[in-house]
């Protein structure tokens, strides 16, 4: 799921909103800390515009993990000069 989400340039938060699931649930699924129901998988597949079977495609041998998306939250604010 993460591979597809990163290819689509979607944050976990955006995917969660589109699939109507909690963002922490998306995170826990990606880290394999939870097992999804078929209903959740179906909503995530629809939000990602892929068939449900895409979640079961094994990566090619030697394929690297997707790199994290650039941070969008907590961007550093410019420092203000002294007066």
C-alpha positions as CSV (number, residue, x, y, z in Angstrom):
1,X,0.0,0.0,0.0
2,X,2.8,2.4,0.9
3,X,4.5,1.9,-2.5
4,X,1.3,2.9,-4.3
5,X,0.6,5.8,-2.0
6,X,4.1,7.2,-2.5
7,X,3.8,6.8,-6.2
8,X,0.6,8.7,-6.1
9,X,2.3,11.4,-4.0
10,X,-0.3,11.1,-1.3
11,X,0.3,11.7,2.4
12,X,-1.1,9.2,4.9
13,X,-3.5,11.9,6.0
14,X,-4.8,12.5,2.5
15,X,-5.3,8.8,1.8
16,X,-7.0,8.4,5.2
17,X,-9.4,11.2,4.4
18,X,-10.1,9.9,0.9
19,X,-10.7,6.4,2.3
20,X,-12.6,7.5,5.3
21,X,-10.3,5.8,7.8
22,X,-8.2,7.2,10.6
23,X,-4.7,8.4,9.7
24,X,-3.1,6.4,12.5
25,X,-4.8,3.3,11.1
26,X,-3.1,3.9,7.7
27,X,0.2,4.3,9.4
28,X,-0.2,1.1,11.4
29,X,-1.3,-0.9,8.3
30,X,1.8,0.3,6.4
31,X,4.0,-0.7,9.3
32,X,2.2,-4.1,9.5
33,X,1.1,-3.4,13.1
34,X,-2.5,-4.1,12.2
35,X,-4.4,-6.4,9.9
36,X,-7.0,-4.7,7.7
37,X,-10.5,-6.0,7.1
38,X,-11.5,-6.5,3.5
39,X,-13.8,-3.5,3.8
40,X,-10.9,-1.2,4.8
41,X,-8.7,-2.7,2.0
42,X,-11.5,-2.0,-0.5
43,X,-11.9,1.6,0.6
44,X,-8.1,2.1,0.4
45,X,-7.9,0.6,-3.0
46,X,-10.7,2.8,-4.2
47,X,-9.1,5.9,-2.8
48,X,-5.8,4.9,-4.5
49,X,-7.7,4.1,-7.8
50,X,-6.2,0.6,-8.0
51,X,-7.7,-2.9,-7.9
52,X,-7.6,-4.6,-4.5
53,X,-5.3,-7.2,-5.9
54,X,-2.5,-4.5,-6.3
55,X,-2.0,-4.8,-2.5
56,X,-0.9,-8.4,-2.9
57,X,1.7,-7.8,-5.7
58,X,5.2,-8.7,-4.3
59,X,8.0,-6.2,-5.0
60,X,10.6,-7.2,-7.6
61,X,13.7,-8.8,-6.3
62,X,16.1,-6.1,-5.2
63,X,13.4,-3.4,-5.5
64,X,14.1,-0.7,-2.9
65,X,11.5,0.5,-0.4
66,X,9.8,3.8,-1.5
67,X,11.4,6.9,-0.1
68,X,9.4,8.9,2.3
69,X,7.5,11.9,0.9
70,X,8.9,15.3,1.7
71,X,7.6,16.7,4.9
72,X,4.6,18.9,4.6
73,X,3.8,19.6,8.2
74,X,6.0,21.4,10.6
75,X,7.9,23.3,8.0
76,X,10.5,25.4,9.6
77,X,9.5,29.0,10.1
78,X,12.1,31.7,9.2
79,X,13.8,33.1,12.3
80,X,12.9,36.7,13.1
81,X,15.8,39.1,13.5
82,X,16.2,41.1,16.7
83,X,14.9,44.6,16.8
